[in-house]
Amino acid sequence: MNEIETLPENKTKKYGLVIGGLLIIIAIAFGLWWVTRPAKEVVKTADLHLDTAQQGQRNSLIESIQNQIAAAEAKNASVEERFKLYSQLGNEQYAIGAYDDAQKALVTAQKLLPDNPTSYQDLYRVYFAMHNYDAALSAIKRAVELNAASVANWNNYITLEKNQFGMSAADRLKLFEQAVTKTAQAPEIVHAYAETYEEKGDYVQAYNIYRTLVDKYPNNAQYHADIDRMVSKQNTNK
């Protein structure tokens, strides 16, 4: 019967060290790749809540829009028509998580009509999803400049400044002062304005602003609750 061949002890140790070293190198390389991989790889793993049928419908729609773009470019269609198509394409690509493609389409739309706020608003969403907050801030600020009456633009702008760039309540109040005027005192903006005073600890001013909302919208239970909360906080601080 043949005997099983065994490695000498020093040879076994040598092979063990080599294998161990290789495993360590592989682990380090994988760790570096995981940390430094592009943001687009991260966001594409997100659950987009699209089932197979919905994904297929989106892809078919994207292909249709791409064909329309090719036809529009071939016939040298109007800038407005091409802007609309590239905007549609970018938004559909955004919906399926193809953020790089969406960015390219929306940047093309923005170059076609650089003073149209829509592409900047759409680019804000794409950059935010890619975690490129500097680009998102630049896009939403431009959207505010071009469409200062938009409540959504102001909310997105100020919220981004607060959550991603740590803007203080005092500085956000300055932005809200502009937003209240530009949006004709939209209740959503006025309410956020009051909340920021409350965050800052100025319960008297917060109460006064909430009071204006109660006067305008007496049937809104939330505004009455805000008033009651401010009264309670003021009494607590006495």
C-alpha positions in Angstrom: 0.0 0.0 0.0 1.3 3.4 -1.0 2.1 5.7 1.9 0.7 9.3 1.9 3.4 11.7 1.1 3.7 14.5 3.7 5.6 17.8 3.4 8.4 18.5 5.8 7.4 20.7 8.7 9.6 23.7 7.6 8.1 23.4 4.1 4.6 23.3 5.5 5.2 26.5 7.4 6.6 28.2 4.3 3.6 27.3 2.2 1.3 28.5 5.0 3.0 31.8 5.2 2.8 32.3 1.4 -0.9 31.4 1.3 -1.6 33.6 4.4 0.2 36.5 2.7 -1.7 36.1 -0.5 -5.0 36.1 1.4 -4.1 39.3 3.2 -3.1 41.0 0.0 -6.4 40.0 -1.6 -8.4 41.2 1.4 -6.6 44.6 1.3 -7.2 45.0 -2.4 -10.8 44.2 -2.0 -11.2 46.7 0.9 -9.5 49.4 -1.2 -11.8 48.8 -4.1 -14.9 48.8 -1.9 -14.0 52.1 -0.3 -12.9 53.9 -3.5 -15.4 52.6 -6.0 -17.3 55.3 -7.8 -20.5 56.7 -6.2 -22.5 55.5 -9.3 -21.7 51.9 -8.3 -23.2 52.6 -4.9 -26.4 54.2 -6.0 -27.1 51.6 -8.7 -27.4 48.9 -6.0 -30.3 50.9 -4.4 -33.8 49.3 -4.3 -35.7 51.3 -6.9 -39.0 49.5 -6.1 -39.4 48.6 -9.8 -40.5 45.0 -10.6 -39.4 43.2 -13.8 -42.5 44.4 -15.8 -42.0 48.0 -14.7 -38.3 47.9 -15.5 -39.2 46.5 -19.0 -41.7 49.3 -19.6 -39.2 51.9 -18.6 -36.5 50.5 -20.8 -38.9 50.4 -23.8 -39.9 54.0 -23.1 -36.2 55.0 -22.9 -35.5 53.3 -26.3 -38.5 55.1 -27.8 -37.3 58.5 -26.6 -33.8 57.7 -27.9 -35.2 57.0 -31.3 -37.2 60.2 -31.2 -34.0 62.1 -30.3 -32.1 60.5 -33.2 -34.9 61.6 -35.6 -35.1 65.1 -34.1 -31.3 65.5 -34.5 -31.4 64.2 -38.1 -34.1 66.7 -39.1 -32.5 69.5 -37.1 -35.6 70.0 -35.0 -36.2 73.1 -32.9 -34.2 73.7 -29.8 -37.4 73.5 -27.7 -38.3 70.1 -29.2 -34.9 68.6 -28.5 -34.8 70.1 -25.0 -38.1 68.4 -24.2 -36.9 65.0 -25.5 -33.5 65.1 -23.7 -35.3 66.2 -20.5 -37.7 63.2 -20.8 -34.8 60.9 -21.5 -32.9 62.1 -18.4 -35.9 61.8 -16.1 -36.7 58.2 -17.3 -33.0 57.2 -16.9 -33.1 58.7 -13.4 -36.2 56.6 -12.6 -34.3 53.4 -13.3 -31.1 54.5 -11.5 -29.0 55.1 -14.6 -27.7 58.3 -13.0 -24.7 58.8 -15.3 -26.8 58.5 -18.4 -29.5 60.8 -16.8 -26.8 63.4 -16.0 -25.6 63.4 -19.6 -29.1 63.8 -21.1 -30.0 66.6 -18.7 -26.8 68.5 -19.2 -27.5 68.3 -23.0 -31.0 69.7 -22.3 -29.5 72.5 -20.1 -27.0 73.5 -22.8 -29.9 73.8 -25.3 -31.9 76.1 -23.1 -29.5 77.4 -20.4 -32.1 79.8 -18.9 -34.8 77.1 -18.4 -35.0 76.1 -14.8 -36.4 72.7 -15.4 -33.1 71.0 -16.3 -31.4 72.5 -13.2 -34.2 71.1 -11.0 -33.9 67.7 -12.6 -30.1 67.8 -12.4 -30.4 68.6 -8.7 -32.2 65.3 -8.2 -29.7 63.3 -10.2 -26.7 64.8 -8.4 -28.3 64.3 -5.0 -28.9 60.6 -5.8 -25.3 60.3 -6.8 -24.2 61.9 -3.5 -22.5 64.7 -5.4 -23.8 67.4 -3.1 -21.6 70.2 -4.4 -23.0 69.8 -7.9 -26.5 69.4 -6.5 -26.1 72.7 -4.6 -24.9 74.5 -7.7 -27.9 73.1 -9.7 -30.6 74.0 -7.2 -29.2 77.5 -6.6 -29.4 78.1 -10.3 -32.9 76.7 -10.3 -33.9 79.2 -7.6 -32.4 82.1 -9.5 -34.4 81.1 -12.6 -37.6 80.2 -10.8 -37.7 81.9 -7.5 -41.4 81.5 -7.1 -41.0 77.7 -6.8 -41.7 76.4 -3.3 -40.0 73.1 -4.1 -36.8 74.9 -5.3 -36.5 76.9 -2.1 -37.2 73.9 0.1 -34.7 71.7 -1.7 -32.1 74.5 -1.6 -32.4 75.3 2.1 -32.7 71.7 3.2 -29.6 70.8 1.3 -27.7 73.6 2.9 -28.8 72.5 6.3 -28.4 68.7 6.0 -25.3 68.4 3.8 -23.4 71.6 4.5 -24.4 72.4 8.1 -25.7 75.9 7.4 -26.7 77.5 10.7 -30.3 78.4 11.6 -29.3 82.1 11.6 -28.1 81.9 8.0 -31.1 79.8 6.9 -33.4 82.5 8.3 -31.8 84.9 5.9 -32.7 82.6 3.0 -36.2 82.1 4.3 -36.7 85.8 4.4 -36.1 85.9 0.7 -38.1 82.7 0.1 -41.2 84.1 1.9 -41.2 87.1 -0.3 -40.4 85.4 -3.6 -43.1 82.7 -3.1 -45.8 85.2 -2.0 -45.8 83.8 1.5 -46.5 80.2 0.5 -47.6 78.4 3.7 -45.0 75.7 3.4 -42.2 78.2 3.3 -43.7 80.3 6.1 -44.1 77.2 8.3 -40.5 76.2 7.7 -39.5 79.8 8.5 -41.2 79.5 11.8 -39.7 76.1 12.5 -36.2 77.5 12.0 -36.9 80.3 14.6 -38.1 77.5 16.9 -34.9 75.6 16.2 -32.9 78.7 17.0 -34.8 79.0 20.4 -36.6 82.2 19.5 -40.1 81.0 20.6 -41.6 84.5 20.5 -40.8 85.1 16.9 -41.8 81.5 16.0 -45.1 82.0 17.8 -45.7 85.2 15.8 -45.1 83.5 12.5 -47.2 80.5 13.4 -49.9 83.0 14.5 -50.1 84.4 10.9 -50.7 80.9 9.6 -53.5 80.3 12.1 -55.1 83.6 11.1 -55.0 82.7 7.4 -55.8 79.0 7.8 -58.0 78.7 11.0 -59.0 75.1 10.2 -55.5 73.7 10.0 -55.0 71.6 13.1 -51.2 71.5 12.7 -50.9 75.3 13.0 -53.0 75.4 16.2 -50.7 72.6 17.6 -47.7 74.8 16.7 -49.1 77.7 18.6 -49.8 75.6 21.7 -46.3 74.2 21.6 -44.8 77.7 21.5 -46.9 78.8 24.4 -45.8 75.8 26.4 -42.1 76.4 25.5 -42.3 80.1 26.5 -43.9 79.2 29.8 -41.3 76.6 30.5 -38.5 79.2 29.9 -40.0 81.7 32.3 
